[in-house]
Amino acid sequence: MRSNVTITNTTLADNFASEVGGAVYALSQDQSRISVMQIVNVNFTNNVANSTGGALEVRSKSPQAFESS
C-alpha cells in the first residue's frame, strides 16, 4: 500500500512530543512501500521534542530526498 502525505500553507506552532517529532513524526518500516511526503509553504515555530526532531522527525528504511525552497 502506498501512502502520500501533503502538508501545505499552514503553521505548526507550539507543539510538544515527549519523545520524537514535536510537530510531525513520520515512520515507514517497509522498504517495499513507496511513500511521498510533501511539505510546502509550512512555518514550523516553537516545536519541541525531548529526544530528536523538534519540528519534524522522518524515519524510513527507504532512501529519502529533501528539497527546501
C-alpha positions as CSV (number, residue, x, y, z in Angstrom):
1,M,0.0,0.0,0.0
2,R,1.4,3.4,-1.0
3,S,0.8,6.4,1.3
4,N,1.1,10.0,0.4
5,V,1.2,12.9,2.9
6,T,0.9,16.5,1.9
7,I,1.0,19.5,4.3
8,T,0.6,22.9,2.7
9,N,0.1,26.5,3.5
10,T,0.0,26.3,7.3
11,T,1.8,27.0,10.5
12,L,2.6,24.3,13.0
13,A,3.4,26.0,16.3
14,D,3.8,25.3,20.0
15,N,3.7,21.5,19.7
16,F,5.4,19.1,22.1
17,A,6.4,15.5,22.0
18,S,7.7,13.5,25.0
19,E,10.0,11.6,22.6
20,V,10.3,12.5,18.9
21,G,8.7,14.7,16.3
22,G,7.3,17.7,18.1
23,A,5.1,18.8,15.2
24,V,5.3,15.9,12.7
25,Y,6.5,12.3,13.1
26,A,6.6,10.1,10.0
27,L,7.6,6.4,10.2
28,S,7.9,3.9,7.3
29,Q,9.1,0.5,8.3
30,D,8.6,-1.3,5.0
31,Q,11.1,-0.7,2.1
32,S,8.6,-2.1,-0.5
33,R,6.2,0.8,0.2
34,I,6.9,3.9,-1.7
35,S,5.8,6.9,0.4
36,V,5.8,10.5,-0.6
37,M,5.7,13.4,1.9
38,Q,5.4,16.9,0.6
39,I,5.7,19.9,3.0
40,V,5.1,23.1,1.1
41,N,5.0,26.6,2.5
42,V,4.8,25.4,6.1
43,N,6.1,27.5,9.0
44,F,7.4,25.5,12.0
45,T,7.6,27.6,15.1
46,N,8.5,26.8,18.7
47,N,8.0,23.0,18.4
48,V,9.8,20.8,20.9
49,A,10.7,17.1,21.3
50,N,12.5,15.7,24.3
51,S,14.7,13.4,22.1
52,T,15.0,14.3,18.4
53,G,13.1,16.1,15.7
54,G,11.8,19.2,17.5
55,A,9.7,20.2,14.5
56,L,10.0,17.2,12.1
57,E,11.2,13.6,12.5
58,V,11.2,11.3,9.5
59,R,12.3,7.6,9.9
60,S,12.4,5.3,6.9
61,K,14.3,2.3,5.6
62,S,13.9,3.7,2.1
63,P,16.1,6.4,0.6
64,Q,15.0,10.0,1.3
65,A,15.2,13.1,-0.8
66,F,14.7,16.6,0.7
67,E,14.4,19.9,-1.0
68,S,13.9,23.3,0.5
69,S,12.9,26.5,-1.2
